[in-house]
Amino acid sequence: MRRLAPAVALGAVLVTVAGLGTACTGTQAGVSGKPGAAGLRDPYFPRLGNGGYDVTHYGLELAVGADGRLSGTAEIIARATQDLSAFNLDLAGLDVRSATVEGRPAAVNRAGRELTLRPAADVEERLRVGRTFRTVVRYAGSPLTLTDQDGSEEGWLKTGDGWVALGEPTGSMTWFPGNHHPSDKATYSVEVTVPEGLTAVSNGRRTAVRTSGGRTTSTWRTDAPMASYLATVAIGRFTVEESRTGDGIEVLTAVDPVSRKRSSAVLEQIPQVVAWASERFGPYPFASTGAIVDRPGDSGYALETQTRPYFPGPPDIGLLVHELAHQWFGDSVTPATWRDMWLNEGFATYAEWLWSEDHHGASAQHLFDEAYADDANWAFPPADPPTAADISEAPVYGRGAMVVHRLRLAIDDDEAFFALLKGWTAAHRHGNAATGDFTAYAERRTGLDLAPLWDAWLYGDGRPSRA
């Protein structure tokens, strides 16, 4: 994410998951397992996510009316990580019509944003540890827009001519139930039906589009694992253009006509940015890339939605570089918890510095010096934001980028530094990583004692000396 102000930075769905936190104990309905946890105890969002299972695939069939109301079906394929008697989904708003587990009706209980499913006793063998099971949920309603702790809006947002779903950090629960913690990544297939004249855009590759009876249906496929906060559906009167990079990567852009003219010159540089970033960070991790550009003001920030970053209005080249760099840092290598947000934003911000340095702008050292002089970057350590409201604040971005630059200076060999970055993205490709994983990796890779660097720049209070 990159905030546009004040800082820088559809249909209907349903899912399958596992993790319970309401009245269900010990054995239930003859099942020998126990409920999965109702949250994964994230440092900032302890109730987010669910325990007892790992989702491998979401299959979403969505229908969106002219009023924005959703109706649809979500199929989730999950693997039990314990013997289960019940499990939870994260879901804010929306009315559940029915749910089945392994084709049998499941009891459904609702408590706030926790949806608890109690499968029928005769499917208990499919819910034992290591087994894969299938859940289907059908629901409908008007999705919510959530207000974050920092005052920004996420979830289901009304735009100038449609809607967009933005999920960081918790908004995806407003348009489909699921295991909405970044540590549980899955593949996706998304089918979205909208009124004719509108276009629905999602992540990954568009595999089909058809119009019939006044409705247009688009089908999208994401074959690489994706955290749910990176999933999106954008609906509007987009102009869609498709091409390929020199390496054969699919490029798909969807641009609101209001923003088309002022976006074209920057969007034409997507292949160049992807090629440049591949040289710096390693092979591009996905089969497609591109952008969604809405109208100015349609949201307060850009977001690194996987393979197809979202922009509320025409981006400049720095913002495009930032969000495309996230495809490596955040989308492919995803934070283990929301405390590890600097691994996303610090590296994406440093990518902007590198682009400037490599394209005859200010050097990374000059931009480091500017960031060092900015008091906002010293409010707290980037690896330990005080509250959930702080995970997208200046120190996570600017001071996070300073950590990366100080590591570059400590290595004192650009060839070795960029080899480290490529090794990091390769080691955790399509996975999750924590801050401790990165610091340990950097020390193993370099053979240096980097504890003083981490203590001063990553974890320390106040502004350290540059000496």
C-alpha positions as CSV (number, residue, x, y, z in Angstrom):
1,M,0.0,0.0,0.0
2,R,1.0,3.6,-0.4
3,R,-1.2,6.3,1.0
4,L,-2.0,9.1,-1.4
5,A,-3.2,11.4,1.4
6,P,-2.0,12.4,3.8
7,A,1.0,10.1,3.6
8,V,2.6,8.3,0.6
9,A,2.2,5.3,0.2
10,L,-19.2,-8.0,-6.3
11,G,-21.0,-9.9,-6.8
12,A,-21.2,-12.3,-4.0
13,V,-18.8,-14.8,-2.5
14,L,-18.4,-17.5,0.1
15,V,-15.7,-19.8,1.4
16,T,-14.4,-22.7,3.4
17,V,-12.2,-22.6,6.4
18,A,-11.7,-23.9,9.8
19,G,-11.3,-22.4,13.3
20,L,-14.0,-21.9,16.0
21,G,-14.4,-19.7,19.0
22,T,-18.0,-20.0,20.2
23,A,-19.9,-22.6,22.1
24,C,-18.4,-25.8,20.8
25,T,-16.2,-27.9,23.0
26,G,-14.5,-31.3,23.2
27,T,-16.4,-33.7,21.0
28,Q,-19.3,-32.3,19.0
29,A,-22.1,-34.4,17.3
30,G,-20.0,-37.5,17.6
31,V,-16.9,-36.0,16.0
32,S,-13.7,-36.8,17.9
33,G,-11.9,-33.6,17.1
34,K,-12.1,-30.2,18.7
35,P,-12.9,-26.7,17.3
36,G,-10.2,-24.8,15.5
37,A,-9.1,-21.6,17.0
38,A,-11.2,-18.5,16.3
39,G,-8.1,-16.3,15.7
40,L,-4.4,-16.7,15.0
41,R,-3.3,-14.2,17.7
42,D,-1.8,-11.7,15.3
43,P,0.0,-9.0,17.3
44,Y,-2.5,-6.4,16.1
45,F,-5.5,-8.4,15.0
46,P,-5.7,-11.3,17.4
47,R,-9.1,-12.5,16.1
48,L,-8.1,-12.4,12.5
49,G,-7.7,-15.7,10.7
50,N,-8.7,-19.1,12.0
51,G,-6.9,-22.2,13.3
52,G,-7.3,-25.9,12.6
53,Y,-7.0,-25.8,8.8
54,D,-5.0,-24.4,5.8
55,V,-6.9,-23.2,2.8
56,T,-5.4,-24.4,-0.5
57,H,-8.0,-22.9,-3.0
58,Y,-11.0,-20.5,-3.1
59,G,-13.5,-20.9,-5.9
60,L,-15.7,-17.8,-5.9
61,E,-18.8,-17.3,-8.1
62,L,-20.1,-13.8,-7.7
63,A,-23.0,-11.8,-9.0
64,V,-23.3,-8.1,-8.6
65,G,-26.5,-6.1,-9.1
66,A,-26.8,-2.5,-10.3
67,D,-27.2,-1.5,-6.7
68,G,-24.0,-3.2,-5.6
69,R,-25.8,-6.0,-3.8
70,L,-23.9,-9.3,-3.9
71,S,-25.1,-12.9,-4.2
72,G,-23.0,-15.9,-4.8
73,T,-21.3,-19.1,-3.8
74,A,-17.8,-19.8,-2.5
75,E,-16.1,-23.1,-2.5
76,I,-13.1,-23.6,-0.3
77,I,-10.7,-26.5,-0.4
78,A,-8.8,-26.8,2.9
79,R,-6.5,-29.2,4.7
80,A,-7.2,-30.0,8.3
81,T,-4.2,-29.3,10.6
82,Q,-5.9,-31.0,13.5
83,D,-8.9,-33.3,14.1
84,L,-11.8,-30.9,13.7
85,S,-15.3,-30.8,15.2
86,A,-16.0,-27.3,14.0
87,F,-14.3,-24.4,12.3
88,N,-14.7,-20.6,11.7
89,L,-14.7,-18.2,8.9
90,D,-14.0,-14.5,9.1
91,L,-17.0,-12.6,7.8
92,A,-18.2,-9.1,8.3
93,G,-21.9,-8.5,7.4
94,L,-23.6,-10.5,4.6
95,D,-26.3,-13.0,5.2
96,V,-25.4,-16.7,4.9
97,R,-28.1,-18.7,3.1
98,S,-26.6,-22.2,3.5
99,A,-23.3,-24.0,4.1
100,T,-22.2,-27.6,3.4
101,V,-19.0,-29.5,4.3
102,E,-18.2,-32.5,2.2
103,G,-21.6,-32.1,0.5
104,R,-23.5,-32.4,3.8
105,P,-25.4,-29.5,5.4
106,A,-23.5,-27.9,8.2
107,A,-24.9,-26.0,11.2
108,V,-24.0,-22.3,11.0
109,N,-23.7,-19.9,14.0
110,R,-22.9,-16.2,13.8
111,A,-21.2,-14.1,16.4
112,G,-20.0,-10.7,15.2
113,R,-17.3,-11.3,12.5
114,E,-17.0,-15.0,13.4
115,L,-18.9,-17.6,11.4
116,T,-18.8,-21.0,12.9
117,L,-19.6,-24.2,10.9
118,R,-20.4,-27.5,12.6
119,P,-20.2,-30.3,10.1
120,A,-22.5,-33.3,10.1
121,A,-21.2,-36.2,12.2
122,D,-21.1,-38.5,9.2
123,V,-18.2,-36.5,7.6
124,E,-16.0,-36.6,10.6
125,E,-13.4,-38.8,8.9
126,R,-12.8,-36.1,6.3
127,L,-12.0,-33.6,9.0
128,R,-9.1,-35.5,10.6
129,V,-5.6,-34.0,10.6
130,G,-4.0,-34.1,7.2
131,R,-7.2,-34.7,5.3
132,T,-8.6,-32.3,2.6
133,F,-12.2,-31.2,2.8
134,R,-14.5,-29.1,0.7
135,T,-16.9,-26.4,2.1
136,V,-19.5,-24.5,0.1
137,V,-21.2,-21.4,1.5
138,R,-24.0,-19.4,-0.2
139,Y,-24.7,-15.9,0.8
140,A,-26.0,-12.5,-0.2
141,G,-26.2,-8.9,1.0
142,S,-24.8,-5.5,0.7
143,P,-21.0,-5.6,1.6
144,L,-19.7,-3.2,4.2
145,T,-17.0,-0.5,4.0
146,L,-14.8,-0.7,7.1
147,T,-12.9,2.1,8.7
148,D,-9.4,1.2,9.8
149,Q,-7.8,2.2,13.1
150,D,-5.9,4.9,11.1
151,G,-9.1,6.3,9.7
152,S,-8.7,5.0,6.1
153,E,-11.5,2.9,4.4
154,E,-11.3,-0.6,3.1
155,G,-13.6,-3.5,2.2
156,W,-16.2,-2.8,-0.4
157,L,-15.9,0.8,-1.7
158,K,-18.2,2.7,-4.0
159,T,-16.4,4.3,-6.9
160,G,-17.5,6.8,-9.5
161,D,-19.1,4.2,-11.7
162,G,-18.9,0.9,-9.7
163,W,-17.2,-0.7,-6.8
164,V,-13.8,-1.9,-5.7
165,A,-12.8,-4.4,-3.0
166,L,-9.6,-3.5,-1.1
167,G,-8.5,-5.9,1.6
168,E,-5.6,-4.5,3.6
169,P,-5.5,-5.4,6.4
170,T,-8.9,-6.9,7.1
171,G,-11.3,-5.7,4.4
172,S,-11.6,-9.0,2.4
173,M,-13.9,-10.4,5.1
174,T,-16.5,-7.9,3.8
175,W,-17.0,-9.6,0.4
176,F,-16.1,-13.2,1.1
177,P,-15.8,-15.3,4.2
178,G,-12.5,-17.0,4.6
179,N,-9.3,-17.4,6.6
180,H,-8.3,-13.8,6.3
181,H,-4.8,-13.8,7.9
182,P,-1.8,-13.2,5.5
183,S,-0.2,-16.4,6.8
184,D,-2.8,-18.6,5.0
185,K,-2.3,-18.2,1.2
186,A,-4.3,-20.0,-1.4
187,T,-5.0,-20.1,-5.2
188,Y,-8.1,-18.5,-6.5
189,S,-10.7,-18.8,-9.3
190,V,-13.1,-15.9,-9.4
191,E,-16.2,-15.7,-11.7
192,V,-17.9,-12.3,-11.6
193,T,-21.2,-11.4,-13.3
194,V,-22.2,-7.8,-13.6
195,P,-24.7,-5.7,-15.6
196,E,-23.8,-5.4,-19.3
197,G,-21.8,-2.2,-19.9
198,L,-19.7,-2.8,-16.8
199,T,-16.5,-4.7,-16.6
200,A,-15.2,-6.8,-13.6
201,V,-11.5,-7.1,-13.1
202,S,-9.7,-9.4,-10.6
203,N,-6.3,-10.9,-10.0
204,G,-4.3,-13.2,-12.3
205,R,-5.3,-14.3,-15.8
206,R,-8.6,-13.6,-17.4
207,T,-9.6,-17.0,-18.8
208,A,-13.1,-16.2,-20.2
209,V,-15.6,-13.4,-20.8
210,R,-19.1,-13.6,-22.1
211,T,-22.2,-11.5,-22.4
212,S,-25.8,-12.9,-22.4
213,G,-29.2,-11.6,-21.3
214,G,-27.9,-8.2,-20.3
215,R,-25.2,-9.6,-18.0
216,T,-21.4,-9.9,-18.6
217,T,-19.4,-12.7,-16.8
218,S,-15.6,-12.6,-16.5
219,T,-13.6,-15.5,-15.1
220,W,-10.1,-15.0,-13.5
221,R,-7.5,-17.5,-12.3
222,T,-4.7,-17.0,-9.8
223,D,-2.4,-20.1,-9.8
224,A,0.2,-18.7,-7.4
225,P,-0.7,-18.6,-3.7
226,M,-2.2,-15.3,-2.6
227,A,-3.0,-13.8,0.8
228,S,-6.7,-12.8,0.9
229,Y,-5.8,-9.1,1.6
230,L,-4.3,-9.0,-1.9
231,A,-7.5,-10.3,-3.6
232,T,-9.6,-7.7,-5.4
233,V,-12.6,-7.2,-7.6
234,A,-13.0,-3.9,-9.4
235,I,-16.2,-3.1,-11.3
236,G,-16.6,-0.1,-13.6
237,R,-16.6,1.1,-17.2
238,F,-13.0,0.2,-17.7
239,T,-11.0,0.2,-20.9
240,V,-9.1,-3.1,-20.9
241,E,-5.9,-3.6,-22.8
242,E,-3.7,-6.7,-23.1
243,S,-0.2,-7.2,-24.2
244,R,3.0,-9.1,-23.2
245,T,6.4,-8.2,-21.9
246,G,9.5,-9.1,-23.8
247,D,9.8,-12.2,-21.5
248,G,6.2,-13.3,-22.3
249,I,4.5,-12.1,-19.1
250,E,0.9,-11.2,-19.7
251,V,0.2,-7.5,-19.1
252,L,-3.5,-6.5,-18.5
253,T,-4.5,-2.9,-17.6
254,A,-8.0,-1.8,-16.8
255,V,-8.4,2.0,-16.8
256,D,-11.4,4.2,-16.1
257,P,-12.0,6.5,-19.1
258,V,-11.6,9.6,-16.9
259,S,-8.1,8.5,-16.0
260,R,-7.1,7.0,-19.4
261,K,-5.3,9.9,-21.1
262,R,-3.2,10.9,-18.0
263,S,-2.3,7.2,-17.2
264,S,-1.1,6.0,-20.6
265,A,2.5,7.2,-20.5
266,V,3.2,5.7,-17.1
267,L,1.3,2.4,-17.8
268,E,3.3,2.0,-21.0
269,Q,6.4,1.6,-18.7
270,I,5.0,-1.5,-16.9
271,P,7.2,-3.9,-19.0
272,Q,10.2,-1.7,-18.4
273,V,9.6,-1.6,-14.6
274,V,9.1,-5.3,-14.4
275,A,12.2,-6.0,-16.4
276,W,14.3,-3.6,-14.2
277,A,12.9,-5.1,-11.0
278,S,13.6,-8.6,-12.2
279,E,17.2,-7.6,-12.6
280,R,17.3,-6.2,-9.1
281,F,15.1,-8.6,-7.1
282,G,15.0,-11.9,-9.1
283,P,12.6,-13.4,-11.6
284,Y,9.1,-11.9,-11.7
285,P,7.0,-14.2,-9.4
286,F,3.8,-14.4,-11.4
287,A,2.4,-15.2,-14.9
288,S,0.7,-11.8,-15.3
289,T,1.0,-8.2,-14.3
290,G,-0.7,-4.9,-15.0
291,A,-2.8,-2.3,-13.2
292,I,-6.3,-1.1,-12.3
293,V,-6.7,2.6,-12.5
294,D,-9.9,4.2,-11.2
295,R,-10.9,7.8,-10.9
296,P,-9.1,10.2,-8.6
297,G,-10.6,10.0,-5.1
298,D,-12.1,6.6,-5.5
299,S,-10.0,5.5,-2.5
300,G,-7.4,7.2,-0.4
301,Y,-4.5,5.0,-1.3
302,A,-3.0,2.7,-3.9
303,L,-2.7,-1.0,-3.1
304,E,-0.5,-3.8,-4.3
305,T,-3.3,-6.2,-5.2
306,Q,-1.5,-9.3,-6.5
307,T,-0.5,-9.1,-10.2
308,R,-2.7,-6.0,-10.8
309,P,-2.0,-3.1,-8.4
310,Y,-4.9,-0.7,-7.8
311,F,-4.6,3.1,-8.3
312,P,-7.2,5.7,-7.5
313,G,-6.3,8.0,-10.4
314,P,-3.3,8.1,-12.7
315,P,-0.1,7.0,-10.9
316,D,3.2,8.6,-11.3
317,I,6.3,6.5,-12.0
318,G,7.4,6.4,-8.4
319,L,4.0,5.0,-7.3
320,L,4.0,2.5,-10.1
321,V,7.5,1.3,-9.1
322,H,6.4,1.0,-5.5
323,E,3.3,-1.1,-6.1
324,L,5.0,-3.3,-8.7
325,A,8.0,-3.9,-6.3
326,H,5.4,-5.2,-3.9
327,Q,4.8,-8.2,-6.2
328,W,8.1,-9.4,-4.8
329,F,8.0,-7.9,-1.4
330,G,4.6,-8.5,0.1
331,D,2.8,-10.5,-2.6
332,S,5.2,-13.3,-3.3
333,V,7.1,-13.0,0.0
334,T,4.2,-12.2,2.3
335,P,4.5,-11.1,6.0
336,A,4.0,-13.8,8.6
337,T,2.1,-11.3,10.8
338,W,1.1,-7.7,10.5
339,R,4.0,-6.7,12.7
340,D,6.3,-7.6,9.7
341,M,4.7,-4.9,7.5
342,W,8.1,-3.2,7.1
343,L,9.2,-6.1,5.0
344,N,6.6,-5.0,2.5
345,E,6.8,-1.2,2.7
346,G,10.5,-0.7,3.5
347,F,11.6,-2.7,0.5
348,A,9.0,-1.2,-1.8
349,T,10.0,2.3,-0.7
350,Y,13.7,1.4,-1.3
351,A,12.7,0.2,-4.7
352,E,11.6,3.7,-5.5
353,W,15.0,5.0,-4.3
354,L,16.8,2.5,-6.5
355,W,14.7,3.3,-9.6
356,S,15.6,7.0,-9.0
357,E,19.2,6.1,-8.7
358,D,19.3,3.9,-11.8
359,H,17.3,6.4,-13.9
360,H,19.4,9.6,-13.4
361,G,17.4,10.9,-10.5
362,A,18.4,11.4,-6.9
363,S,20.7,8.7,-5.5
364,A,19.6,6.3,-2.9
365,Q,22.0,8.0,-0.5
366,H,20.5,11.4,-1.2
367,L,17.0,10.0,-0.6
368,F,18.2,8.3,2.6
369,D,19.5,11.6,3.8
370,E,16.1,13.2,3.2
371,A,14.3,10.4,5.0
372,Y,16.8,10.7,7.9
373,A,16.0,14.4,8.3
374,D,12.3,13.7,8.4
375,D,11.1,13.6,12.0
376,A,8.0,11.6,11.0
377,N,10.2,8.6,10.3
378,W,11.4,8.4,13.9
379,A,8.1,8.1,15.8
380,F,8.7,4.4,16.5
381,P,10.9,1.5,15.3
382,P,9.7,0.0,12.0
383,A,9.8,-3.6,13.3
384,D,7.6,-2.7,16.2
385,P,4.7,-0.3,15.5
386,P,2.9,0.6,18.7
387,T,-0.7,-0.2,17.5
388,A,-2.6,-1.4,14.6
389,A,-3.2,2.2,13.6
390,D,0.6,2.6,13.0
391,I,1.4,-0.3,10.6
392,S,1.0,2.0,7.6
393,E,2.7,5.0,9.1
394,A,5.9,6.8,8.0
395,P,8.5,4.8,10.0
396,V,7.3,1.5,8.4
397,Y,8.0,3.1,4.9
398,G,10.8,5.6,5.3
399,R,12.7,4.1,8.2
400,G,12.1,0.7,6.8
401,A,13.8,1.8,3.6
402,M,16.7,3.3,5.7
403,V,17.2,-0.2,7.2
404,V,17.7,-1.6,3.7
405,H,20.1,1.1,2.8
406,R,22.1,0.7,6.0
407,L,22.4,-3.0,5.1
408,R,23.7,-2.1,1.7
409,L,26.3,0.1,3.2
410,A,27.3,-2.6,5.7
411,I,27.8,-5.1,3.0
412,D,29.8,-2.5,1.0
413,D,29.5,-4.5,-2.2
414,D,26.5,-3.9,-4.5
415,E,26.9,-7.2,-6.3
416,A,26.7,-9.0,-3.0
417,F,23.8,-6.8,-1.8
418,F,21.6,-7.4,-4.8
419,A,22.5,-11.1,-4.7
420,L,21.2,-11.1,-1.1
421,L,17.9,-9.5,-2.3
422,K,17.5,-12.1,-5.0
423,G,18.3,-14.9,-2.6
424,W,15.8,-13.6,-0.2
425,T,12.9,-13.5,-2.7
426,A,13.9,-17.0,-4.0
427,A,14.1,-18.5,-0.5
428,H,10.6,-17.4,0.4
429,R,9.0,-17.3,-3.0
430,H,5.2,-17.7,-2.7
431,G,5.5,-18.1,1.1
432,N,5.6,-16.1,4.3
433,A,8.4,-14.6,6.3
434,A,8.9,-12.7,9.5
435,T,11.4,-10.0,10.5
436,G,13.5,-12.6,12.3
437,D,13.7,-14.7,9.2
438,F,15.2,-11.7,7.2
439,T,17.7,-10.7,9.9
440,A,18.9,-14.3,10.3
441,Y,19.1,-14.7,6.5
442,A,21.1,-11.5,6.0
443,E,23.6,-12.6,8.7
444,R,24.0,-16.1,7.2
445,R,24.4,-14.7,3.7
446,T,26.9,-12.0,4.5
447,G,28.8,-13.6,7.4
448,L,28.6,-10.3,9.2
449,D,27.6,-9.5,12.8
450,L,24.6,-7.2,12.0
451,A,23.2,-7.0,15.5
452,P,24.3,-3.4,15.9
453,L,22.5,-2.4,12.7
454,W,19.3,-4.1,13.7
455,D,19.4,-2.7,17.2
456,A,19.9,0.9,16.1
457,W,17.9,1.1,12.8
458,L,15.2,-1.7,13.0
459,Y,14.4,-1.9,16.7
460,G,15.9,1.1,18.4
461,D,14.1,4.2,19.7
462,G,15.1,7.6,18.4
463,R,17.4,8.7,15.6
464,P,20.7,6.8,15.5
465,S,24.0,8.3,14.4
466,R,24.9,7.9,10.8
467,A,28.6,7.4,11.7
